[in-house]
């Protein structure tokens, strides 16, 4: 598997973008749940997307922590 190396700035931008998308999906899910007859298929799709974003966000934060710890050990 090929992994891209992101600059610290790009990694921070990615984390913020994933966080915004995750929040947006949270809001969409909440709005759908408040409807009188929520669409089950849509709810499953939104929750699946939100879980994927959560996984991507966790991986990006883990990568940032590893990078930070390796940068400080070089000093």
Buried (B, 14 or more C-beta within 10 A) or exposed (E): EEEEEBEEEEBEEBBEBBBEBBEBBEEBBEEBEEEEEEEEEEBEEBEEBBEBBEEBBEEBBEBBEEBEEEEEEEE
